[in-house]
Amino acid sequence: MSTARLDALTSWHADWKGLRVAVLGLSVTGFSAADTLAELGAEVLVLSESAAEEYERLIPVIGARLELGALDEVPQSLRDFDPEVIVASPGFSPSHPIIRWAQDAGIAVWGDIELAWRVRDKVVRADGTPAQWVLITGTNGKTTTTQLTATMLVEGGLRAAPCGNIGIPVLDAVRDPAGFDVLVVELSSHQLWYIGQSSGAGALVPYASVCLNLADDHLVWHGSATAYRDAKAHVYRNTRVACVYNKADEATRIMVEDAEVIEGARAIGFDLGVPGPSDLGVVDGILADRAFHEDRAHSALELTTVEDLADAGLAAPHIVQNILAASALARSLGTAPEAIKRALQTFRLDEHRIQVIARHAGITWVDDSKATNPHAAASSLRAYPGAIWVVGGDLKGVDLSELVADAGRTAGAALVIGVDRGEVVAAFGRHAPAVPVIEVVTGETEDVMTRVVELAAGIADDGGTVLLAPAAASFDQFTSYADRGHRFADAVRKWIDRGSADDADGPPAAR
């Protein structure tokens, strides 16, 4: 395949006809890629180990070819197809045999994000230009910040769509006939690795971008912490207007300093402290913008207050950080402070994100089942110091020692669930021996959260909090983090319905 032809494929209206493209994976992302390419007139072969019945039925309908089977080596059908481009779903790691084969053979390897960028002009704005792109990544807080940013932009009068890793393929947003002014794109480290392979005509040029924070995650996929960090750093490359970074996380500042950006792009910081002239921060309980203010050297603009955020359940410190990051992105696109304030009055967090399930009998029950890694769990623990902490699950090789030694030692007690209970208990023994630890031993998934709630109710003080923030994956005992959170909430409600500690003989004793 000539580089010249690939370099010319930077528009929906370019000549894609007959281009041989292999699409790896047939989930929602893979199907969106195959559907797009088929509509463009490319010759499409889809390879996947499995597929939902709906997608399997639709692939031949759209004019593509599907082969299902093991992909632990390069299939002969793929070699025979002789692809000119491979579009890989985010699950295919850099070390996957097909990705290595393609790179060794000099075959272009794209992710769905690069494909979407190349055809972003299918639907254009009134001025004839495609939607601006805002990119959001980070170890934690990506989805909330993406939703916040899109909500603020819409309140400010722009047509904005959250998409990407949030669950809506960017290609679907690009092809939406309604059209948008801004695409707010959540990016995983996997998607960013593929963006890092893009160069020349395929390289993204975002309007604004942010990496919210950085902590070790997905190290098996990337191969090392350095490779994970480098993938995250791709979010800032070629940014035109605003590189937003977390002043409390030095790694994000260094990413911005090292990034190759478009001349004129500004570095915009945020944290919970008093903001400098190019920052957003908090002053006496007021969220303030000094970055996008004409007199930013001497004053700041009020966005909202921590008190108002508390009324909406948005005052946890890490959520305030997400709000500041989203505000910076929205402000870079001209959204007025008044619109941001209005957006925050109606915005609510998704389920299982530091969600207050109930307040009853002097106990507050909080579901943060989405806290599937130590960094996220630490944020929850800082929001609820002294809480009874429900922790554990499938650690995926992650060591909780640092978490337990830091935020974990502030817990009132720990209820340990999951397949890796032994490692969690050992971490408390080494690093927080003063924290009472109770193992929750049950044989059935249905019984886990019932037992957790019984034990927690028995040891929680009046005015105390029980916090589900597992710092681990859920698949050892549950079908997903959502299933884990729903079961916790159901167990809490059943406990309340039974009369709880106030009008029963008393809660079960912890043991």
C-alpha positions in Angstrom: 0.0 0.0 0.0 1.4 3.3 -0.9 1.9 5.9 1.8 0.5 8.5 -0.6 -2.9 6.8 -0.8 -3.2 6.5 3.0 -2.1 10.1 3.4 -5.0 11.1 1.1 -7.6 9.3 3.2 -8.3 12.3 5.5 -11.9 12.9 4.5 -15.2 11.1 4.3 -15.3 12.2 0.7 -11.8 10.7 -0.1 -11.5 7.6 -2.3 -11.9 4.7 0.1 -13.3 2.3 -2.5 -11.6 -1.1 -2.6 -9.3 -0.4 0.3 -8.6 -3.8 2.0 -9.2 -3.3 5.7 -9.1 -6.0 8.4 -11.1 -5.1 11.5 -10.0 -6.9 14.7 -12.8 -7.5 17.2 -16.5 -7.4 16.9 -17.9 -5.6 19.9 -19.6 -2.2 19.7 -16.3 -0.5 18.6 -15.4 -3.1 16.0 -18.9 -3.1 14.5 -18.9 0.7 14.2 -15.5 0.5 12.4 -16.7 -2.2 10.0 -20.0 -0.4 9.3 -18.2 2.8 8.6 -15.6 1.2 6.3 -18.3 -0.7 4.4 -20.3 2.5 3.9 -17.2 4.1 2.5 -16.8 1.3 0.0 -13.8 -0.5 1.5 -13.3 -4.2 1.3 -13.7 -5.3 4.9 -12.7 -8.6 6.7 -13.7 -8.8 10.3 -11.9 -11.2 12.6 -13.1 -11.9 16.1 -12.9 -14.8 18.6 -16.6 -14.4 19.4 -19.5 -12.0 18.5 -22.9 -11.1 19.7 -25.7 -12.7 17.6 -26.9 -9.3 16.4 -23.4 -8.3 15.1 -22.8 -11.7 13.6 -26.1 -11.3 11.6 -25.4 -7.7 10.5 -21.9 -8.1 9.2 -22.9 -9.8 5.9 -25.8 -7.4 5.6 -23.5 -4.3 5.6 -21.3 -6.0 2.9 -18.4 -7.2 5.1 -17.0 -10.7 5.7 -16.7 -12.2 9.1 -14.5 -15.0 10.4 -14.9 -16.2 14.0 -12.2 -18.3 15.7 -9.1 -18.2 17.8 -6.7 -15.3 17.3 -3.7 -16.4 19.3 -1.8 -16.5 16.1 -2.1 -14.8 12.7 -4.9 -16.6 10.7 -4.0 -17.8 7.2 -7.2 -16.0 6.1 -5.8 -12.7 7.2 -2.5 -13.4 5.4 -4.4 -14.3 2.2 -6.5 -11.1 2.5 -3.3 -9.1 2.4 -4.8 -6.1 4.3 -3.6 -2.6 3.5 -4.8 -1.3 6.9 -5.7 -3.0 10.1 -8.3 -1.3 12.4 -7.9 -2.9 15.9 -10.4 -2.8 18.7 -8.9 -1.5 22.0 -8.6 -5.0 23.5 -5.7 -5.9 21.2 -2.5 -5.1 23.1 0.8 -4.0 21.5 2.1 -7.5 22.1 -0.7 -9.3 20.3 0.6 -11.6 17.6 -1.5 -9.9 14.9 -0.4 -6.4 15.9 3.3 -7.5 15.9 2.9 -9.2 12.5 1.3 -6.1 11.0 4.0 -3.8 12.3 6.7 -6.1 11.1 5.1 -6.3 7.7 4.7 -2.6 7.4 0.9 -2.7 7.4 -0.8 0.4 8.8 -2.4 -0.2 12.2 -5.1 2.2 13.3 -7.5 2.3 16.2 -11.2 3.4 15.7 -10.2 6.9 17.0 -7.9 7.5 14.1 -10.4 6.2 11.6 -13.0 8.6 13.1 -10.6 11.5 12.9 -10.0 10.9 9.2 -13.7 10.9 8.4 -14.8 13.5 10.8 -16.1 15.8 8.1 -19.0 13.6 7.1 -21.3 16.0 8.9 -20.1 19.6 9.2 -21.1 22.7 11.1 -22.8 25.8 9.6 -19.3 27.2 8.8 -18.4 24.1 6.8 -16.0 22.7 9.3 -16.2 19.5 11.3 -16.8 19.4 15.1 -14.0 20.4 17.4 -12.6 17.5 19.5 -11.9 17.6 23.2 -9.9 14.7 24.6 -10.2 13.4 28.2 -8.2 10.6 29.9 -6.8 9.7 33.3 -6.6 6.7 35.5 -9.8 7.7 37.2 -12.6 10.2 36.7 -12.7 10.0 32.9 -16.4 9.3 32.4 -17.6 11.7 35.0 -15.4 14.5 33.6 -16.6 13.7 30.0 -20.2 13.8 31.1 -19.6 17.1 33.0 -17.9 18.7 30.1 -20.6 17.8 27.6 -23.3 19.0 30.0 -21.6 22.3 30.5 -21.1 22.8 26.8 -24.7 22.1 26.0 -25.9 24.4 28.8 -23.7 27.0 27.1 -25.5 26.7 23.8 -23.2 24.3 21.9 -24.2 21.0 20.4 -21.9 18.6 22.2 -21.8 14.8 22.4 -19.9 12.6 24.9 -18.4 9.6 23.1 -15.5 7.2 23.0 -14.6 5.0 25.9 -17.7 6.2 27.7 -19.7 3.7 25.6 -20.7 5.6 22.4 -18.2 4.9 19.6 -16.7 8.1 18.1 -17.5 6.8 14.7 -21.2 6.8 15.6 -21.0 10.4 16.8 -19.2 11.4 13.6 -21.9 9.8 11.4 -24.8 11.2 13.4 -26.8 13.2 10.9 -27.8 15.8 13.6 -24.2 17.0 13.7 -22.3 18.5 16.6 -20.2 21.5 17.4 -18.0 19.6 19.8 -17.2 15.9 20.4 -16.1 15.3 24.0 -14.0 12.1 23.6 -13.2 9.9 26.6 -10.0 7.9 25.8 -8.7 4.8 27.5 -4.9 4.1 27.6 -5.5 1.4 25.0 -7.1 3.8 22.6 -4.3 6.3 23.3 -1.6 3.8 22.5 -3.2 3.4 19.0 -3.3 7.2 18.7 0.4 7.2 19.4 0.9 5.1 16.3 -0.7 7.8 14.2 1.5 10.2 12.3 1.2 12.6 9.4 -2.2 12.7 7.9 -3.8 10.5 10.6 -2.6 12.4 13.6 -5.3 14.0 15.8 -5.3 17.7 16.4 -7.6 18.3 19.4 -9.0 21.7 20.4 -8.3 20.9 24.1 -7.2 18.0 26.2 -6.7 16.7 29.8 -5.1 13.9 31.7 -6.8 14.0 35.0 -4.4 11.9 37.0 -2.0 9.0 36.7 -1.6 5.9 38.7 -0.5 2.4 37.7 -3.2 0.5 35.8 -3.4 -1.9 32.9 0.2 -2.7 33.2 -0.2 -6.2 31.7 -1.7 -4.7 28.5 1.0 -2.1 28.2 3.9 -4.1 29.5 5.2 -1.5 32.0 4.3 1.5 34.0 6.4 3.6 31.7 4.6 2.4 28.6 1.2 3.1 30.3 2.4 6.7 31.2 3.6 7.3 27.7 0.3 6.2 26.2 -1.6 8.6 28.5 0.7 11.4 27.4 -0.5 11.1 23.8 -3.6 12.9 24.8 -1.8 16.3 24.7 -0.1 15.8 21.4 -1.0 18.5 18.8 -3.4 20.2 21.1 -4.4 23.6 19.7 -5.8 25.7 22.5 -5.8 24.3 26.1 -3.7 21.5 27.7 -5.4 21.0 31.1 -3.4 19.3 33.8 -3.7 18.4 37.5 -1.4 20.6 39.6 -1.6 18.0 42.4 -0.3 15.3 40.1 3.2 16.1 38.8 3.1 13.4 36.2 0.4 15.3 34.3 2.3 18.6 34.4 5.4 16.8 33.0 3.3 15.4 30.2 2.2 18.9 29.2 5.8 20.2 29.4 7.0 17.4 27.1 4.1 17.5 24.7 4.5 18.6 21.1 1.6 21.0 20.8 0.4 23.6 18.3 2.0 27.0 18.9 -0.2 29.1 21.1 -1.7 26.3 23.1 -1.9 27.2 26.8 -1.2 25.0 29.9 -4.1 25.3 32.3 -3.8 23.9 35.8 -6.4 22.8 38.3 -6.4 21.7 41.9 -8.2 22.3 45.2 -5.9 25.1 46.2 -5.9 28.8 45.4 -5.6 29.2 41.6 -2.7 31.1 39.9 -3.3 33.3 36.9 -3.5 30.3 34.5 -5.4 28.0 36.8 -8.8 26.9 38.2 -9.0 26.2 41.9 -10.9 26.8 45.2 -10.9 30.0 47.3 -12.8 30.1 50.5 -15.3 27.4 49.3 -15.7 29.1 45.9 -14.7 27.3 42.7 -12.8 30.0 40.8 -11.5 30.5 37.3 -8.4 32.7 36.8 -7.4 31.1 33.5 -10.1 32.5 31.2 -10.6 35.9 32.7 -9.5 39.2 31.1 -8.2 40.5 34.5 -6.8 37.1 35.6 -3.7 38.7 37.0 -5.8 40.4 39.7 -9.1 38.6 40.1 -11.1 35.4 39.4 -14.5 34.4 38.1 -16.8 32.4 40.4 -18.1 29.2 38.9 -20.0 27.7 41.9 -19.5 26.9 45.5 -18.6 23.8 47.4 -21.8 24.3 49.5 -23.9 24.2 46.3 -22.1 21.1 45.1 -22.7 19.4 48.4 -26.5 19.9 47.9 -26.1 18.0 44.6 -23.9 15.2 46.0 -20.9 16.5 44.2 -18.6 17.8 47.0 -16.3 14.9 47.4 -12.7 16.2 46.8 -12.0 14.1 43.7 -15.4 15.0 42.2 -14.6 18.7 42.7 -11.3 18.1 40.9 -13.3 16.6 38.0 -15.6 19.6 38.0 -12.6 22.0 37.8 -11.1 20.0 34.9 -14.4 20.0 33.0 -14.9 23.7 33.7 -11.5 24.4 32.2 -12.3 22.5 29.1 -15.7 24.2 28.8 -14.3 27.6 29.4 -11.7 27.1 26.7 -14.6 26.8 24.3 -16.2 30.0 25.5 -18.8 28.6 27.9 -19.9 31.3 30.4 -19.5 30.8 34.1 -23.3 31.2 34.6 -23.8 28.3 32.2 -21.4 26.1 34.2 -23.2 27.0 37.4 -26.6 26.0 35.9 -25.2 22.8 34.5 -23.9 21.8 38.0 -27.3 22.4 39.6 -28.8 19.6 37.6 -25.9 17.2 37.0 -25.9 13.9 38.9 -23.2 11.2 39.1 -23.9 7.8 37.5 -24.7 4.9 39.7 -21.9 3.3 41.6 -19.7 6.4 41.6 -19.5 7.6 45.3 -23.3 7.3 45.3 -25.1 7.7 48.7 -27.5 4.7 48.8 -29.2 5.5 52.0 -29.0 7.3 55.4 -30.7 5.3 58.1 -30.3 4.5 61.8 -27.4 6.9 62.0 -25.4 5.2 59.2 -24.6 6.6 55.7 -24.2 3.8 53.0 -22.1 4.8 50.0 -21.7 2.8 46.8 -18.4 3.4 45.0 -18.2 0.0 43.3 -16.7 1.8 40.3 -13.5 2.3 42.4 -11.9 -0.7 40.8 -8.3 0.3 41.4 -6.3 1.7 44.4 -6.2 5.3 43.1 -10.0 5.5 42.9 -10.4 3.9 46.3 -8.0 6.3 47.9 -10.1 9.2 46.6 -13.2 7.7 48.2 -11.5 7.1 51.5 -10.3 10.7 51.7 -13.9 11.8 51.1 -15.1 9.6 54.0 -12.4 9.4 56.6 -13.2 6.9 59.4 -15.6 4.9 57.2 -16.2 1.2 57.5 -14.4 0.2 54.3 -15.6 -2.7 52.1 -12.6 -3.7 50.1 -11.3 -6.5 48.0 -12.1 -8.7 44.9 -9.8 -9.7 42.1 -6.7 -7.6 42.5 -5.3 -8.6 39.1 -1.8 -8.6 40.5 -2.0 -5.1 42.0 -0.4 -4.6 45.4 -2.6 -2.7 47.9 0.2 -2.0 50.4 0.6 1.7 49.5 -3.2 2.3 49.6 -3.5 0.6 52.9 -0.5 2.4 54.4 -1.8 5.7 53.3 -5.6 6.2 53.0 -6.4 2.8 54.4 -5.1 3.5 57.8 -7.9 6.2 58.2 -10.6 3.6 57.9 -12.7 2.8 61.0 -12.6 -0.9 60.1 -12.2 -3.0 56.9 -14.6 -5.7 55.7 -12.6 -7.8 53.2 -14.4 -9.6 50.3 -13.2 -11.4 47.3 -10.9 -14.1 46.0 -7.8 -12.2 47.1 -8.8 -11.7 50.7 -5.6 -13.1 52.0 -3.5 -10.5 50.3 -5.7 -7.7 51.5 -5.7 -8.9 55.1 -1.9 -9.3 55.0 -1.5 -5.7 53.7 -3.5 -4.5 56.8 -1.4 -6.6 59.1 1.8 -5.0 57.7 0.8 -1.4 57.1 -2.3 -0.7 59.3 -2.4 -3.1 62.2 -4.6 -0.8 64.3 -7.5 -1.0 61.8 -9.9 -3.8 62.7 -10.2 -6.3 59.8 -13.0 -8.8 59.2 -13.0 -11.3 56.4 -16.4 -11.9 54.8 -16.4 -15.6 54.0 -19.4 -16.8 52.1 -20.0 -19.6 49.5 -22.5 -17.9 47.3 -22.5 -14.6 45.4 -26.1 -14.0 46.6 -24.9 -14.0 50.2 -21.8 -11.7 50.0 -23.4 -8.3 50.3 -26.1 -9.5 52.8 -23.3 -10.6 55.1 -21.3 -7.3 54.4 -24.3 -5.2 55.4 -25.0 -7.3 58.5 -21.4 -7.0 59.7 -21.1 -3.3 58.9 -24.3 -2.4 60.7 -23.0 -4.2 63.7 -19.9 -2.1 64.0 -20.8 1.2 62.5 -21.0 4.1 64.9 -23.9 6.5 65.0 -23.1 9.1 62.4 -20.7 6.7 60.7 -20.3 5.7 57.0 -20.1 2.3 55.3 -18.1 2.7 52.0 -18.0 0.2 49.2 -14.8 1.1 47.4 -13.2 -2.3 46.6 -10.0 -1.2 44.9 -10.3 -4.4 42.8 -12.1 -5.9 39.9 -15.4 -7.6 40.5 -15.4 -10.7 38.2 -14.3 -13.1 41.0 -17.7 -12.9 42.6 -19.9 -10.7 40.4 -20.6 -10.1 36.8 -19.4 -6.5 36.8 -18.8 -3.5 39.1 -22.4 -2.5 38.5 -23.7 -5.9 39.6 -21.5 -5.6 42.7 -22.9 -2.2 43.5 -26.5 -3.2 42.8 -26.2 -6.2 45.2 -24.7 -3.9 47.9 -27.6 -1.4 47.5 -30.2 -4.2 47.5 -28.7 -5.6 50.7 -28.8 -2.2 52.3 -32.4 -1.6 51.4 -33.4 -5.1 52.7 -31.6 -4.4 56.0 -33.6 -1.1 56.3 -36.9 -2.9 55.4 -36.2 -5.4 58.2 -36.2 -2.6 60.7 -32.5 -2.2 61.1 -30.7 -1.7 64.4 -33.2 0.8 65.7 -36.2 -1.5 66.1 -34.8 -5.0 66.0 -33.1 -7.0 68.7 -29.8 -5.6 67.6 -27.4 -6.1 64.7 -25.4 -9.2 64.3 -22.1 -9.1 66.1 -19.0 -8.7 63.9 -16.8 -11.9 63.8 
